[in-house]
Amino acid sequence: MIKRIVTLLNITLFVFTTAQVTNIENYVQTRVYLEPVATTSSTAKQIETVQYFDGLGRPKQVVNVKASPLGRDVVTHIEYDGFGRQVKDYLPVPQTFTANGSIFTAPLDYASNPSIYGTEKIYSEKILENSPLDRIQQQIHVGTAWSNKPVKFEYDANSVADAVKKYTTTTTWVSEATNSALSQTANYGANQLYKNTVTDEDGNKTIEFKNGEGQTLLVRKVLTATENADTYYVYNEYNQLSYVIPPLASAPTIVPATVENLYYQYRYDGRNRLVEKKLPGKGWEYMVYDKADRLIATQDANLRQSSKWFVTKYDKFGRVIYTGLMPLPNQTREGLQVITNQYVIIESRNSTGFTRNGMQIYYTNGLYSQIETILTVNYYDTYPPNTPSFNPTVTNLPLLTDNASLNISTKSLPVASYVKNIEDDNWTKNYSWYDERGRPIGSHSINHLGGYTKTESEIDFSGMAKMVVTKHKRLDSDTERVITENFTYDHQNRLLTHTHKVDNNPMEYLTQNKYNELSQLKTKKVGGTNSATPLQVVDYAYNIRGWMTKINDPANLGISDLFGYKIKYNEREGLETPDALDTTLKVLPKFNGNIAEVDWRTATNPNDNLRRYGYVYDALNRLKAGFYQNEVNPAAKEYFEKITYDLNGNITNLKRSEGILPGSTTAMNVDDLNYVYTGNRLNSVTDLSGQYSGYPDTSGITIPYDLNGNMTAHQDKGILEIDYNFLNLPNYFKFNDFIDRKGLRSYVNTSYKYRADGTKIKKVHTRRDWIIPNTLASVITEYLDGFQYDTTFDSSLQFVPTSEGYYDFVKNKYIYNYTDHLGNVRLSYLHNGSSIEVLEENNYYPFGLKHEGYNGTLTTNPSYQYKYNGKELQETGMYDYGARMYMPDIGRWGVVDPLAEQMRRYSPYNYAFNNPIRFIDPDGRQGTDWYENNLTKNIEWHDGNAERAGQTNLTQKANGVSISISGGGNNNILNSDGSITKNGETITNGYSTITSLGRTITSRNPFESIVNASGNASLINWDSDTVRGFTGDFVNVGGGFSGISGAGGGTSFEANWVLHGPEASFLPAITTTPSVGAGYNLDLTVNVGNANYTGNASDITRSMLVTNTGNGDVPTGWVAGSLTAGGEIGVTGTATKVNGGFIFGTQLNGGVGLPLGPVPVNASAGVSNTYLIKDFYKK
């Protein structure tokens, strides 16, 4: 039983009180100081927020005091309809002055100012159905153009015409794991499933079917009137997900070859642990757990060939302490699991430890001591022996020591990590240092060559970096290079200036930022040693949704502008049907975030033409065509790409053209590629164009793969062999050296060296010179903490990246890059001592192949090959994204996505969900997603992009076009770099770490971590700890009966509300709670109560309302006391163990009762379960 609510509370809450706040209103005032103060101060640098409430305790206005760049208040207006529902959500409006926290009587008046929102519609709307459920039917976003482009929601039951297949399983136990045989002989009958339909702004439909248990059985993407992309989810008799059937496999019959090549398959042991799985294109993978259910050993198909297991060991706190590879010939998963089931495998710090691979490991090595290769070692709490000393020279903050006898120490903090090279036994050793508040202020990385990279940060009171000094050596004997960076911020910690200095060279201004009153970056001055004379002044523009629309103005480049770029979403200025032979391919305005057109112009050539791409999409938001249009001859069909797909998103045909040749008026088609597959694996590519530009061959030679689905050769490109390490990273390419690679030379091989964490540290590329017979030459590149070397003849340091490009150590100059919204490097320039010089211009086909013929290298830097998406172009023609290498000529990866299960509706080889204009893949792995809660309208970050109950997937990728959602008094913006801005506060997702407002932020739960970021946020939000502390997380009203005299029982019925978290709702759940106990009590009561969950608000679910010891739950413990004197008044306290923490509740009881003891005071205690009768929240 979970008893809930409340402390009865007065909504007039104060944190601080000043004369400026409107004292006749109910409010909550919060100050977060950005500089130290001894007493409450209204003048210190701070983030101040005042939230006003109406008489019913509802927020009605949020004032961010002096939050705008000009120091004016930013106000969010909140209003309700006649039923008390918030159906309009307003954007924050900067005011013309600061009222120092007072309420504004007309907060929307200044919104129409042209510099703010102008004539745009500044609120989003929800159209709710006329029923007690108040379910949303339409969501109309901000912006006048979106007024007639709503997102529509429909709620129904399935029909026979929906033809939803009914899959069943017959599960047996094989090798101590489930083995579910699949069958499908019928469809679901009418009205057996819930059916929810979401239609986006452009009319694209997603239909989700669920059973009565809330399990998603089918997600249907409507492609055309006659074709759907169906993804089925099949559960076995134990309600375990056994199969995921992607769209390409949704055939009328179950074929074994299709199951093998396309299905996701899962098997579990008797403790409900996933022990075997098979992903499309890969062999079976095995997992082994210890007695504490921690993953100890894994083995994929390639490791199985070499009879090795990847092993992870933990300390007593469950922290990973070291990993390695363990040879176990002829050992089965079942056999290894039987052994491991007996133990909780824990290792501890040890003064002597053991030695592996040339490294002393200061831990014990008990069970599975036969680990052959240690790959990584992590140290916590205290520094290991031989840790280098750290003598701060930048910061004056006291260091946190590892002396556990002091009040504060590095206890619980990671202090060191060692990572071995995969291809040899050399190591990289990393150390971290902290200030007394546990904030990292220094690091020291000793590389595998004996050199180092040291960083030290000076941070201010709020944690913002004021100065960062980086010291680097390749070898310990080398001369130390020193990089000094300085940052300044405005009164709300928005980044103003960022300077950079190499050794004793003059200081360079990398950026000088200026913001508009909405806190959007308006102007950025780039480069130069004098703040008054930057190399470039870059102007930015945005639409009402917060989406970037311009980088400078390509239609009107300024006198000194080198590059202009315009992004068009809901407008089109070019041709609607650029291909006169196929008028079905139409470039149309888009309202769902897809990009309709981009324009650009460079100053590389005087009077350069305006260039344009227009884009065509299908109903799955996949790019069907990208049409290049030169303003002189837009119908010439230059540089286009046209693509078709199968249902999984594998490209089946790609057509591509080049630029117009001299003497011609139309462009030549250089690629007409037909793709042939087995499952998702590409078997061959045949080019019907007969041209060797673009894709380099027409023969269609078969492409082989290893057991993990890695492409092991690509002979069409002259790649005879590709070898991989255990991380599935390519470490060796062998080439056909009879193929001319331009310039009378051929390639022989390329080898790579990696650390065990996947970081590339070395590349050796060997080629053959045809002029001097049998002459081989190698180019050696080393990668050390961002410093890149060419060590072919000496240890020549080439460059180090900066926030705006890179510093070229050979030229001793700063090189600056213009990048577009995808991070593509478009134009590089420097100051040559007398003027600005353009080094290089790059323009790309939609899938990333570089245009040829007009944007060639000017003076170049051959060592800097970072181009498309900012990734390094390899000699193979592939781009290295970190986890995988991408092939832009065919628009796909050569290996399976390491996190393919997060995107099971798509081929694990597809790139950026086949929408490379909107999305990028940050590291070649997982798409991470933002979701909108359909009730609260807040947005949340979750791993993967699976459908989630009660939520709408906002984007199929964390990096992409911005999306603005307003609700619950919050304005949430998904930015183009994958971060989220909430009321002006920027937070990144869990996989991407970016520098926002001058501060590097990484957060798995952005709204919990919002107080750790910087900006002008409204820090009092409904799910904040402050509000939760006053309201509780759950509230209930009900009644009950109990009778205990020595021993007895009782029951209660209650209406329960969830107040916080993603499933918060004004719709109650009705529960019943039988209990047993001991003591003295007899009563009939009406009760009201609240409860608090000790974990994060984002983890609160409605399922926490239920406990059932029959399902293995821990029962609720309770204690009650009451006073009876003609009536009864009492209190009950509860404690419930749930996943992730406890729920502690308090309940006030009133009613009638009889004293069963010698005095009119009753006391009892016991345990109880709570069962769900009805949840009105469920759709």
Steps between C-alpha positions, in 0.01 A plus 500: 500500500629842413336769707520839342483864578530772627627744706216750479674797355460869460594584144648832610859383523804717533865422458599864521289811544589839359311822453481456123294178499124554488411400856126495440550203269584138576849427377817296522822697463831331433851633464797302377810706566772498237749668730559462874295714736494521878133601527197520275575741217294636213801649323737202492538300182217250516219316326178619663157359432160590645207268433153641578195287583129565485255436783470133404874445529557492124799678347389805304823686420872429509737798518867442418642811658751697288547188290525657156837611361399863563410422860124506451246258644386204292143401581303186423124546508283203608126485457219244534170437328161485671563142610832582663705347220813656358428477129720791391872507568673833444858568405703706751481871419786741578366824648616859446633537855557310822243511777742323733268204541162673508211347310422645156138591431545496120789257436415441133494861380864513389482166315393672178818707485677412171819415691313247715222300328342758271163393362559130568262290708691452827309217662439136426155350544355169607158400375354256753217257449168569672516219752612454860826360366599834342716316250687716255364498146718766341823674587552828314850638536613860527532702185239642262605256226418206728150621588342263248764227530414316821631171628190279527431224752235229461394234749317189387488123506631285220280384219510193278619725216811589703616141445721485808677164504464289811834338578522228763793315652555154641785521748723216609816502711825427316838538672330671796351769276167565332465384142181643356367351178303757302176449311239722337178360362245775554447869554356674803125536495323833514521699825768279657776764501541866584580707193664842528577706192728804477501708183778756478487849348571363152239226513736211580325236711629274776257245643571308817312189609512379861344214688314521829823465696642812338753313289571651159430230241527698179633838390373581154648777287268579210712528187228521235130424478589138420831444683599514865827455684402267786717416798364217718594427860440141613489392865525144627284334764704667774438850357861524385581667170608209282494638147499835328396469139610804295300628201694309234426170677126553543415248230180287496693189606788430734803388300806363687744696282310820578504425872876441480581813300248759615342417837620622837496193726527483880531221757486519880597288795282405797580826677364709213850601387578538132761232429496459121411733219536514124494821303441516124822436309687374806555168672368415845631696798518354851481663845597354840402651838616452857279430800433875537366515142796703375624441146834321538584349161388557141591326179413591142541276197852617418620451858344156495717409203807576711349339816518826696265686730491870583499519881398786732581508871350722770577625848260469794319816393425361154754725327688359202862458605657312211416324175685248291495205263496147642573187292267209584526231233192279465308684773129546429289786624291262704806348664653836581169624641470196729840582648435873528156456659670394822690822562466873545819592318665787686861611485661749739797735510826327584844645573677240284236388252607310190676566171356469149621637169780697657276679750472454876130478590431597863196278545441142601438244227281222639251313287590493130859583578592351163428833331770510235480864394405789726351780290390773741551572870306755707600635841268673745529667840884501531769553238702192397877477562725704269233763437674816375481805724262781417624851581236755400627808320169635372246452774523617859228262617599239762544150362295205615737236638453126536552512877183324619555617860410855402143624488509515121712298262494330161297216651249377236664698218683348202865601532687302234442278199746295295427393142710252305568516129322215323780420258789513752564513877548875535265697723344843542463607863247769592475681834242748626512763775216684670440805713339472844154512347575192290527694174769384254773763464793302365592194297823331400511246217826312442487360149633169372818669375591650836389854426205667663209738474423702813201726543429737785192717537429811697129497578289761669250466785231360268738252334551689175844466344684831500834365382609160366869425452602192299858375497607233255793285395506209256811353665622582847818641341311736267457872551179576686228681309269719708151609399321762710130569459303773677122543523281793604126497566213740543283540811312176420816303408448517125835469328628838377862443398727202447870565444776257409875521530768252387827514693619862502326600178255791501160432647226430242131581537324183388150636566329813624129432544201729502146381579152623417243553776384138463856392594562363151845553357459798268852593396831324535830673432760244400877523504757776529741618765310825546143484627406794281619341173369142471562296188130431454176624654245221475130585529234247600120503455225275635131438442223504762569135584859584595635319195805655337417651161812692398875512539564840344277561196592317177272727297685805625850417621663784687815661370724280711279188537658187356200269532122527524251223575121496519281217628135489394248276674147613423580694185638433153661748265638266234338261255223274628576230243867534404489170312266550205508125429365409844247753623408280798821616666384834637688742723233613747496718813539289814353564842618198702863607523624363170693747286348595166790698353843638580673785316865593516752729341873546555737787427763260364432626149381854423131508399457139607153365421244422766483124541206303632385153595130408508401185686228241453387260775275198530244438773767341721704824486764330286675710239377402153691763304731795536489734199785746453398827333741761370321833466627536141364165382294338780352227279837363385476208747853540633623327814168332578445181696182291469450208735258212546480270804362172621274495806797475738661809353768319300574697184394301193592753231701821496534731203754780499614763251807723473545862397447627147799432280634776270291528185197329652173635643405200713689287749608140446378218722804344663329242723200274453561255781295187560541339842448127565451372858477196717297632791665834578843392376601659172607224263596710199466837330466520121541832323289522185633843403827371357684790666783473752439830678311474826491128577829381353401173329218340304577130546286417804745263672357314801570660839596251777434536876626347823276346767439838665366649179815700421583553133834325441574617142368737235671408178299749293714762676818297485480398867599134513493445876374669816593368844333597828587501870268379776321839502409447132726790404701454178872470568627390159409569137673323212469663156530386142817697424448480123224763524613855429410724796581827315845635449673181373479320830302215651404397852651192663348492848385708794527389861346656811581478868237556771471516875264257670242777541483531119711815467711506184862582576694416183462447125763373259412535132734331250495576127700403192663756270468404131768742382771326699419130469447297818537808719279492808433800720306523824324796655473467879239698691471503878200622700573611857223677696404711200858581402568349158850408382660399172788278614598369156843663514500675838258576783337792321205640692243596237203655678270507800125570468338815636136590546504682165738287295859409584844639570753404232842448665672476161368836379492634857155641426138460603279342234128573526215289366156602387271207580134446413222370726633142469857589596622458143816702438403725208776761482838538672694826526788672678667837528820486295652808659348754266151373414257212538586199285259216420668162527224266393135478405295182534146430387329166524233280353222428752658171614843656537697440180696812414412703190771503237569759236456840663589488869848360491785562739666838473816480709395213732632326808540133404524388862160647587239273343198575720212573261149352501334524845843614620631141470838392364507376139708183463703378201228239446249778425325424831439746783610393849222573751667320790289187540457437127620618160247649261496462120348816345510363146242233587339670802546228764733349757708188451434352848196445721404783733640413845172624648267371230241386754413862572390543138343167406266651241803585287774307329805487730708617202294812412647845545316769702158337449543574129444868571854644486370855456338505842708257705859404554642200681737646764720193540357231272302331777166576652223736417383664822159654524290765662140423591201720577276390785149504356351626827753738652647607163846496654774335300736234626813325378514122475750252361390374163191587302247234589134594540426596860160490672337839531775673303560621148841459339612848398793401285675190387837644593644723770694701246285672243256777439366692797153425633318731737237366739325716756299367790457496871635853519819386329640575157711206385719522191686211338807670354689412185797366698289246688465703820177605667426856605234531768389857567837613370700236693709271282569134585651227287391142471676205659730409213590843370716741696504853363613840616189706556529860608868436559447197722535134423186321614404136481181370655303179479195672649498855371219632714646367823838647420366832389632684803852395405490671162514867419267751346182684581280208594194493712650282769176445686324237294233257608738203520770689691607373841370823653143445381513125567601574857184702554247296303624143529516269198171316558171609657196294600153530647306201621349305783558175682425263784732313733455284805805388698510374854831330536476396133261573218455668167322763298449645157468838331391642167672810365518738208869563428660774296858514366616861532848486349699321232417399142169334597363784714129552439187642654338167410501269804567133548264313731665244729411264778739414783451195725735497799597283796655618823546480872404747772178655625268682263134506389391774264300617202678793342518752218860579416715740302872460454810547295823316424845587373724288280870517587615470139481732200172653385557364152493144639158532665241273337139415572600136545655608832144521631485120501679244720444127483717257691373227268698667223810527712437854625606609847181574700432841644583536867272724706452628850188679627389683808169666590309671777134412551270725703151506351669490160841415374803687370818321406807476283651218297857481373607270214820386334504318164805356320485561126752488220747781544412596857225524762165670527429648843144610569293671767122477532258696718195298611167618637191299589356283771681243712501303821788473743610141539763565762489641852517860373329673201823484297527236229826380346570238236755399236512254213544443130270533201467460124325740264305385193381705206127510433487766229744753353320776313833616360523197270392562142 
